[in-house]
Every structure is written in structure tokens, then in C-alpha cells.
Amino acid sequence: MQSFKILDISGDAGITAFGRTIEEAFINAATGMYSLITDLDKIREIKSIDIIVENQSIEGLLVSWLNELIFHFDTYGFIGKKIAINEFSENKLKASVFGEEFDPVRHKGKLLIKAATYHKLRIEEKNGVWEIDVIFDI
């Protein structure tokens, strides 16, 4: 099973993430988002950050999760590669993200992602596989 695929959307960027569990789909959504920003193969796992997000709905939790990762990239230059979810419920997510500071010399910049959106957001389980569609403002 592939972890994510990039959606062809005019004017924006999007991904479909897959997982055997919803947690795995959330991880793959973040990994897919990071792949839109730069080549994941160039990222080293030399630093970690802890992320905690809460929201009233599972859709809101996903958008908050991805936007928190975007915030850490925009504010601190941190780009992740490996993600471990430490706690997960419909309203709360705690994760450790391993990566490094973005280096324009080593990391080829692709898209500048502004935010994860609710536009056409979909979180669904089909035949034992979780699927997430998410579109990003660029």
C-alpha cells in the first residue's frame, strides 16, 4: 500500500494519504505534505520536536496537526521526516517529529505551503484502509 499520492489540483496542492489505522493515515498526510515542500531523502533525523494539538472534531484535529507542522516550518525552519504518534484520540494528538532545520543549500525547495484547508477535506475508512484527502493553500 502506498503511503500517499499527490493530487492534481489547479492553483493549489493536495494529497491523498493512506493508512491501515487512522494514526498511520495522519502520519502519511504529514509526510505527504513535507514531500510537497522538499525532497524527503535529503532530510536528516538529527533533531526532534514534540507537537500537541487538540480540536473538537477529527477533521479539525487533522487541519490543526498539519497547520502546526507548517507553523514550525515557517517559524523555525524545521522540516520533519519521521513521525511517531504518542497519543491519539478524536480530539487530541501528541507526536514526536524527527528532522532538521531546512537548509536551502542541501534541500531543494518545492512549494511554499501556507495552510492546510477544510476545502474538500475527507477522512474515511474504506475496506480496512483509512484515506485522507487534504488540500493546501500555496
N, C-alpha and C positions, 0 to 999 in steps of 0.2 A: 504494500500500500504506500502510495506517495504521501509525503507529509503535507504538501501544499502545492497549489498551482496558481500562476498569475493570471488574473482576469484581464481581458482586453476591453478597456473602458475608455472612451473618448474624453479627454480633458482631466481625468482623474486616474488613480491607480487602485487596484483591488486584488484581493486574493481569495481563494477558497482553501481553507485548512481542513485537514482530516485527522481523526484520532480514534483509537479503539475505546478511549474514555474521553469525557469532556475535558478533563485536565490536559490530556495529550493534545487535544484539538486547540486549547488555549495556548499551549507551548508552541505548537506549529503555526498558529496565527502570528505570534510574536516573531518566530524565526522567519516566516514568510515576509513580514513587514521589514525586518532587518535586511533581508535579501534585496528588497527594493532600494535600500539606502546604499549598500555596498556589497562587494564580493565576500561572502561569509568565510571562504577558505583563507582569507588574509587576516582574519581576526584571531588574536591570541587570547587565551583564557588566563590572564595574569592578574585580574582584579575582579572582585565581586561586589555587588550591591544587593541590598535587601529591599524588596518592594512589598508594600501592604496597600491594598485598595479595598474599598467597601462600596456597595451600591444596593439599591432596593430591588433590582431585577438582574437576571443573568445577562441580559443584553447590556444593561448599564455597567455591569461588572466587566464585561469584555471591553467595552469602549473605554472605561476608566483605566483598565490594565494597559491597553495599548497606548493610550494618551500619557500615562505615567512614564512608560518607556520612551516615548517621544520627548517628553519633558526632560528626562535625564540625558538624552542625546543632545537636545537643543541647548540646555543649560550647562552641562558638564562635559559634553563631548563623548559620553560613554556609549559604546556600541556593544551589544551583547552577542554571544554565540551559543552558549549552553545555558539552559534554564532548568531549574528544579523547583517544582511547586511543593511547598512545605505544608500548606494548609489550604483547603478549598471547600467552599460551600456556595450555595446560590447567592449569598450576599457578601462573601469575603474571600479574598485571595492573598496568600502570603507566598512569596517566591524569592529565590536567590538567583541572580543573573550573573553569569561569568563572561567576562570580555575584557575590553581595554578602552583607552581613550582613542577616539578617531584621529588618525594621522593622515592628512591629505597626501603625504609623500608615499606612504605604503598602501593606503586604502583608496581605491578609485570611487569617487562619489558618483552615485547614480541619480536618484530622485531626492528632492528635499520634501519630506513629508511634514505637513502642517498639523494634521489631526486625523484620528480615526472618527468615522461618522456613523450615524444611525441610518443613513440612506441605504435602502435595500439590505440592511443587516439581517442575517439569517443564522440561527443556531438550531440545528435539527439533527435528530438521530434517525438514520435510515439503515435498516438491516444490520444493526450492531455497529455501525460506523457513524461517528459524530462528524458533522460538516458545519463549517462556519464560513459564511460569505461576509466580507467586510470591505468597504470602500474607504479610501483615504483621500483627504484634500491634499493637493500638491501645489 
